[in-house]
Amino acid sequence: MNRYCYVAIDGPTGRRHRGEITGADEAAAIAALRVRGLFPVSLAPGGEAAGPAPVDAIPAFSPPGLARWRRRVGAREVTIFTRQLAALVTAGMPLVRGLDLLARQERHPRWRAVIEGLADGIRAGGTLSDGLARHPRLFDRMFVGLVRAGETGGTLELVLERLARHREKAVRTKARLQAATAYPLVIMAVATAIVAALLVFVVPRFEAIFSGVLKGAPLPVLTRAVLGGSRWLGRHWLALGGSAVTLAAALRWLGRTETVARSVARWSLRLPLAGPLLLKAATARFARTLGTMLAGGVPILDALQLAGDACGQRAVTAAIEGVRRRVREGEGMARPLAATGVFPPVVAGMIEVGEETGTLPAMLARLADLYDDEVDNAVTALTSLLEPAMIVAMALVVGAIVIALFLPIVRIVQLLGG
């Protein structure tokens, strides 16, 4: 039998324990700790573990220079890390060893420093949730809250698995929405650049030809309109560009004010095509976040607050805050949700069924899957409509310019032939 020194968390109380245990191997020692209701944080052969230290006296660990690296680590790295850590912990690997393994295989130097910092913080006597809380740009309050609940309840492996599924689905949905938004923006930018190039560089050359050959003869109305637009753009392009930059900066500044941001959020939900899509995406994020947190043992009031913040739509967040106030007063969620008038009736109906049957987290997960599918279908349909519509619009604008330039050419050919 081998002797191991361990650091583990007591599931019912959340207290940290240090001690020794014997077992045929590491897996047997971990199994023996689980039988006692302890979740192993680190496990080392006898004599190699650090001696006990008061947790309160240990300073928080933070890798030097990390503040300037946080913004350069994206959601993709965090999602992959969550999935890998969940797999390692579920397989029975101690938390510190799992973090060390992930840090060794990580090629991103800044992200590797974050993972190493998490492992060093646990070795110093802290918890994983404490380390995550020191990086709020990478791990939001929902992530930290769920991990803390998992550490307290001794279900960290289940919480990490739920977090991994949650983040993977959230990243996929966000990528689809970004792709659907980027496509029309790219088409509009290309069309604007082509039209501007024609008006600034091509049309003036034709105007010089028309003036020299036709010698003041009247031009077609369409040609005169295109030539006038070209002259105006040539004279005011600098002012036009400055106005566009100023307008974008003003809109961005106004968007940071709470009143304007809420008004824009309410207005965006009323848009003919984009409004229902935005509402479905926000509802899916709300339902998935709330279901994940309730399944992880987070209290319902905290879960509602974090789920409202995670939905990404200020009008929906305000409605959820009203629901939270009524839940605090002793009501269920279904009736307050229906009274907001923001969510579709099916949302309140499914939540009411979940509350009555005691399967609210599972019902919220089904609701999130339902709206994720609807978002996918809506994005596909919207893209299939926008693609031909924008191509036709671009062809009409460019075709109008080309026709406007060729109409006088026909007159010139007639004059030369005569």
Secondary structure, DSSP 4 states (H G I P E B T S, - for coil): -EEEEEEEEETTT--EEEEEEEESSHHHHHHHHHHTTEEEEEEEETT-SPPP--GGGSPPP--TTGGGTGGGS-HHHHHHHHHHHHHHHHTT--HHHHHHHHHHH---HHHHHHHHHHHHHHHTT--HHHHHHT-TTTS-HHHHHHHHHHHHHT-HHHHHHHHHHHHHHHHHHHHHHHHHHHHHHHHHHHHHHHHHHIIIIIHHHHHHHHHHHHTTPPPPHHHHHHHHHHHHHHHHHHHHHHHHHHHHHHHHHHHTSHHHHHHHHHHHTTSTTHHHHHHHHHHHHHHHHHHHHHHTT--HHHHHHHHHHHT--HHHHHHHHHHHHHHHTT--SHHHHHHHSSS-HHHHHHHHHHHHHT-HHHHHHHHHHHHHHHHHHHHHHHHHHHHHHHHHHHHHHHHHHHHHHHHHHHHHHHHHH-
